[in-house]
Amino acid sequence: MAFQVCSVSPAGKWMGFVTAVWVQAISGNNYTFSNYSDALKNLMALTQLQLNNLSVAKDVGKAFGLLAGLASDRLPTPVILLIGSVEGFIGYGVQWLVVSRRVQPLPYWAMCIFLCMGGNSTTWMNTAVLVTCIRNFRRSRGPVSGILKGYVGLSTAIFTDLCSALFANDPAKFLLMLAVIPFVVCLVAIVFLREVLPASTPTVEIAEAKYFWVINVVAVVIAVYLLAFDLTGRHGRVFSQVFAAILLILLASPLSIPVYLMIVNRIPANPTTSSDFESNPTEPLLTQETMEENDTAVEKKPPVIGEDHDIFEAMASADFWILFISFLCGVGTGLTVMNNMGQVGLALGYADVSIFVSLTSIWGFFGRILSGSLSEYFIKRGGIPRPVWNAASQILMAVGYFLMAMAMPGSLYVGSIAVGFCYGIRLAVTVPTASELFGLKHYGLIYNILILNLPLGSFLFSGLLAGFLYDSQAMKTAGGGNTCIGAHCYRLVFIVMAVACFVGFGLDVLLSVRTRNLYSKIHLARNRES
């Protein structure tokens, strides 16, 4: 189904992208469960297994992201954003009502539904933002996806540190932030973010590259700023308020780009609908040469690796399942740490776990930014297969789990950094890897199938493994109960997850060997283009 495409000034186009960045900066609320999980556990008198299954319900919401992907071809961007914002407002709003004791605790099944709604809300936001921005800047898909995914990585730390600075980590006020802030930001994005005509000249593309570089620098500054706040310990009220004000200014600073363009061009930033779309309804995402190659590839049955696959052809490929299972080993175990960080911290004697949540988020950002750039550089430099970086991340992640299992002083700090960094690498590297192996024609559906690893990994590693093992250790303590204190509570969980990472490492090495010829061809093609 076709929609009218807006013809806007450069200022209006970049105003839309800035609001997209803001949406991504608040769309990582799905990773903040540890900040309020203990409040839910105590209020509802849950076992660790029951609590972990609540986190699984939250992650199951991502499995319904396929609906958002299908809707993106049928509904305009504002409608998709509105659906996500309203769903998140309801999902997190009900949780706030319960934790703030404004209503009596709901039945367990009802809480599962509202957590699922909160988790699903971000899939609508992310789909609206990613699909629209890649279409708007279709010749700069790499920088666009890198920036947007990077801000998702920072979003958990942004929420956590703002709550710590302004509300002393009050779980009820934290949930209120998760309900209200994304809703308001999405309403702003609805006004400005829509599909527009992409750049058509090299001069415009060069200018756009400079603006992407500016937003990347701002993201790094924000990450370092958040990290400094986390590592400097407790702060006074005035200092915390100043920190929050400066953080908001930094988040708003990309506005300087559309403001600058508006001053230079003296054209308003508000988008207006135009019939220009009729004269150029579709600008191909691929170059003509690539399209001709793909048209030729369609005639081959079945397609070889590197050519366009539909979902059935991809799932019939051994490479798909190697990538799928290795992705599960990385993101499934990493998500388990994020979901259980509250109980892990308490078991090891930390009353406040917000710093570990922030460290995981911030280093996840660095993992996304660095791995995307480095993997791209080494493909062009020497044809190094992209899965090599996934293999390296699995080893580092396993080391992090072993350190947390040993529970030495400071090991939780190091482990949080390692897990966050490697989790970010897996997300940033697997996204382009899938497109290179199976093509772009049906990439949206293939990507969403891979993302099913998030709820699947949460169920296997968090809901079953961590839940059962934690509860079994808690029952061994004096008097039993649902709380376990000590390094033994999660030791076996971390060891099992480290073993899973070694399995993932082997699969990534195997995939690197199987795809080395493909990446050699990509290496030669990119060098010819340059």
N, C-alpha and C positions, 0 to 999 in steps of 0.2 A: 504494500500500500504506500503510495507516494504522498509526501507532505510538501507544502510550500517551504522553500528555503529562504531565510532572511538575507537581504542584501543590506549590509550595515557598514558603517565606517570602521576603520581599523580600531578606533577606540572602543566601539561597541563590541567588536569581536573579542578584543582582549579583556574587556569587562566581563564577558561571559566566561572566559578562561579563568580569570581570577576568582570568580564565584565558584567555579568548578574546583579550584584548589581548596577553597574554604570548605566545600562539601566533603572533600577527601580528608581534610584536616580534622573533621569531626565524625568520620564514618568508621573509625576503629573502635567504637564503643563495644563491639562484640568481643574484644580482647580484654575488657576491664572487669570480668566476672570476679576475679580475686579481690577486688577492692570492696565488694559488698557481700561476697559469698558467706563469710563467717556470720554476718548479721542474719542472713536467711537461715543458716544452719541452726543458730541458737533460737531464733524466733519460732521456727517451725519444728524444732526438736528432731532434726534429720540425722540419719547416719551418714557417714562419708559416702557410701554407695548411693544413697538417695540424693545427696548434694551433687555428686558427680553426674548423676543422670539428669539433674536439672541443667547442668552445663552442656550435656549432650543434647538436650532439647533445644537449647540456645543455638548450638551448632547445626542441628538438623534444619533450622531455618534456612541455612545456606543451600541445602539440597533443593529447596524450592526456587532457587535462583534461575532455574530453567524457565520459569514463568516470566520473570523479568526479561530474560533474553528473547523469548518469543514475542513479548509485548513491545520490545524496542522497535520492531519492524511494523507495528500496527498502531502505536500510540505516539503522540508527540512528546518531546522531552519534558515540558512542564507537567504533563499528566503523570508520567512515570515518577518524577520527583515528588509530586504531591502524594501519590500512593505510598511511597517509601516514608515520607515525613510523617504522614498521619498514622501509619502502621507503627512506626517507632514511638511516636508520642503516646499511643495507647499501650504498647507493650511495656515500655519502661515506666510510663505513668502509673500503671497498675502496680508494678513492683515498688515504686516509691510510696504509694498509698499503704502497702503492706508493711514495708520496713519502717516507715514513719509512724506506724500504728494508728493511722487515720481510719483504717478498716481492719477487721479481724483477718488473720491469715486465711487465705483461700485454700480450697482443697488442693492436694498435691498435683492432680491432673490439670487443674485450672492454671496453676503456676507454670506447668510445663508448656501450656499453650501460649501464655503471655511471654515467656522467655523465647519461645520459638518465633513469635511475632517480632520481637526485638531483633533477633538474629536475622530474620528474613528482610527486615526493613532496609538494611544496608545493601542488600543485593540490588534493590531497586535504585537506590542512590548511585551505587557504583556503576551499574549498567547505564543509567542515564548520562552520567558524567563521561565515562570512558568512550562509549559509542559516539556520543555527540562531538567530543573534542577530537577524537581520531578522525572523524569525518571533516571537521572544520580545519584540521591541520594535517591532512592525510599525507603530505610529503614530509612530515616531521613526526611520524608515529613513535619513533624511538624516544626522543626527548619528552614527548607528551606522556607516554606511558610511564617513563622513569620518574618524572616529576609527580604525577598523580599517585603512583604506587608509593613513592617516597613519603608523601604527606600522610598517606594512610598509616605508614609505619610510625610516624610521629604522633598520630592522633591519640593513642593510649597515654603517652607521656603528657601530652597537652592537657587532657582531661584530668589525669591523676595529679599533676602538679598544680593546676588551677584549684582543684578541690583542697589539696594540702595547704596551699597558700591562703585561700579565702575561708575555708570551712573546717580546717583542722581534721580533714579526712573523715568527716561525718558521712556514713554510708547512705543515709536518707537524702542528704543534700546532694551527694554525688549522683544518686539515681535521678533526682530532679534535674540536674544538669544534663544527664543523658536523654531525658525526655524533652526538655525545652530547647536547648541550644541547637541540636540538629534540625528540629522543626523550624526554628526561626531562620537558620542559615539556608535551608532549602527553599523557604518562601522568597528569600532574596534572590537565590539562583533561578527560581522560576521566572522572575522578571527579566533577567539578562541572558540566561543560557539557552540557546536554541541553535539548530543547525543553520550554518551560514555558508556562503560560497567560499571555497578554499582559495588560497593564494594561487596566482596564475603566472607570476613572473619571478625570475631568479632574484631580482632586487628585493622583492617583498620577502622571499624566503630567507635571504641573508639577514634582513632586519629582524625577522621573527626568531632566527637562531640566537641573536643577541639578547632578545627579551627572555627566551628560555634560559639562557645562561644566567641572567639576573635573578630569575626566580629560583634557580638551583642554588645560587650563592646564598640567597635569603633562607632557603631550607636548611643549609648547612649551619648557618649562623644560629637559627632557631634550635637545631639539634645540640650544638655546643652549649648554648645558653641553658637549655633544659638540663643537660648533663652537669653543668657547673652548679646549678641549683640543687640537684640531687646529691652531689658529692660534698657539699659544704655543710651538711648536717641540719640541725634544727635552726629555725629563723624566727625572729620576733615578728609581731603583727605588722608593724609599719614596713619592715623590709619585705615581708611576703606580699603586701599590697602593692608596693613599688614593683616587685618582680612581676606580678600579674599584669600590671598596667603596661610595662615594657613588652611583655610577651604579646599582648593584644596589639600593640603598635607594630611589632615585627610581623604578626600575621596579617595586618592590614597594609603593610608596606608595598606588596605587589600592586596595589592600587595606583602607585606612581606611574606605572606603564600606561594604562588607559588615560590617566589624567594628562600625562605628557603628550600622548597622541592627540588628545582632544584639543589641547592648547595649540599644538603645531598645526593641526588641520582645521581647527575652529569648527568642528562638527560635533553635534551632541552625541553622547554615548548610548542613548536608548535605541534599541533595535526597532526597525520598522519592516513590515513584510513587503516583499517586492515580487514581481512576476519574473525577475531575472532568471529564476529557476527554470522557467519554461524553455529558455534558450540554451540552457546547459544543465539538464536535470541530473545527469550523473557524470561525475568525473572519476575515471577509473582509479582505484586504489593502487593498482599495479601499473607498471610501465607497459607500453604496447608490446615490447619485445617479450616481457615476462608472460603477458597474456597469450601471445601466440604460442609460446612454449607450453603453457598450461593447456591450451586448446588441443595441441598435439598430444599432450600427456593423457588427455581424457580418453583418447582412442585406445590406449593401452589398457589391458585388463589382465590381472589387477594392476593398480598403479604401484610404481616402485617408490622407495623412501625418497622424500623430497618433492614428490609430485602431489597434486591435490587428491585428497581422500575424502569420501563421505564418511559418516560416522560408522557405518557398518564395515567399510573397508579398513578404516583405522583400527577398529576393535578386533578385526581379524588378523592384525599385524602383531607379531611377537614384540616388536619395538614399543608398541603402545603399552602393552602390559608390563614390560620392563620399566618404562617411564612411570606408569601408574603406581606400581608397587614400591619403587624407590621413592617416589613422591610421598606415598603413605608413610614410609619409614621416617622421613624427615619432618613433614608437617604434622603428622599424627602425634608423634612423640613431643614435638615442640609445643603443640596446642595443649597437650596434657600438663606440661609445666605451667603454662599461662593460666589454665583453669584451676590448678591446684596450688598456685603460689601462696595463697592465703594460708592454707593448712600446712604447706611445707615450711613457711616462715615461722608459724606458731610452734610447729614441732621442733624446730631448731632454736627456739628461744627468742624470736624476733616479734615484738608486740606490734610493730608497724612494718608492713610489707610493701608499702607504696613505692619505696625506692627500688625494690626489685622489679616491680611491674614497670616502672619508668625505664630502668636500665634495659629490660628486655625490649621495650618499644624503641628506645633511642638507637640501640645497637642493631635492631632490626632494620631501621632506616639506613644506617651506614652499610649494612649487608646488601640492601637493595641497590643503593646508589653505586657502590664500588663494584659489585659483581656484574651489574649490567654493563658498565663502561669497560671493565677489564676483559670480560668474556668477548665483547665486541672487538676490542683492540687486538686480542690474540688470535681471533679468527682471521682478521685482516692481515696480521703480521705473519702468522705461520700456519693457519688452518687448524688451530687447536680445537677439538670438538668441545662444544659448550657443556656437555654432561661431565667433563673433567672437573669443572668447578663445583658441581653438585657432589661428586665423589669426595673432593677435598672437604666440603662442608660437613659431610657425614662423619668423617674422622674427627674433626674438631668438635662436633656436637657430642660424639661418643665420649671424648675426653671430658667435656663439661659434665656429662651425666656421672662419670666415674668420680669426679671431684665432689659433686653433690652427694654421692653415695658415701664417700669417706667422711663428709661433714667436718672437715677441718676448719679452723677459724678463717673466715673470709671466703670459704669455698662457694657459698651461695651467691656472693657478689660475682665471682669469676664465672660460675656456672650460668648465672642469669645473662651475663654479657655474651658468653659463647653460644648459648641456645638462641638468644635473640638475633645475634649476628648471622648464624647459620640458617635460622628460619627465614630471615630476609633473603639470603642467597637463594634458597630453594624456590621461593616465590618469584624472584626476579629472573632467575635463569630458566626455570621450567616454562614460563610463559612464551618466550621466543623460541625455545627448543621445540615445543609442540608445533609451532607454526612452520618451522624449518623442516621438520620431519613429515608433516601431514598436509602442508599447504594452507592457504588462506581462504579457500572457497567456502569451506564449512568449519572454519576455525572457531567461531563462537560456540557452537554446540560441542565441539571437541574439547575446548577449554573448560566449559561448564561440567563436562563429564569428569575431567581431571579434578576439578574443584570439589567433587563429591568426596574426595579424600578427607576433606575437613570434617564433615559430620561422621564419616566412617572411622577416621582415626580417633576422633573424640570418643566415639562409642567403644572402640576396642581398647585403647590405651588408657583413657580417662575413666569412662563409665565402668568397664569391666576390670581391667588390670589394677589401676590405682584404687578404685573403690573397694574391691574385695580385699586386696592386700592391706590397705590402711585399716579397714574395719577389723580384720583378723588380728592385727597388731594391737588395736585399741582394746579388744576383748581380753587380751592377755594382761593388761595393766590391772593394778589393784582395784577391785570393785567393778571392773568392766567399764561400760559407758561408750560414748561415741566420739571421745577425744583422745588422741594419742600424742604423747610428748616424748621426744627423743629422736636421735638419728636413725634408729631402727625402723621408724614408722614408714619411711619411703625408700629405705636402702635397696630392697629387692626390686622395687618399681624402677629405680634408676638403673640398676644393673640389667634388667630385662630390656629397657629402652636402649641402653648402650649396645646390647647385642643386636637389637633391631637395626640400629644405625650401621653396624658392620655388614649386615645383610644388604642394606641399601647401598653401602659403599661398593660391594661386589657387583650389584646390579648396574650401578652407574659406570663402573669400569667396563663392564660388558657392553653397555650401550655406547660408550665412547669408542670402543673397538669396532662395533658394528656400523657406526656412522662416520668413521674417519674419512672414507672416500667422499661422502656427501660434503663434509666440511672442507675437504681439499678443493672440491669444485666451487663451493661458496667463496673460499679464499681467492681462487683464481679469478672468479667473476668480479669480485669487489675490487681487486687490484686493476683489472681491465677498466672498470668504470672510473676509478680515480686517476 
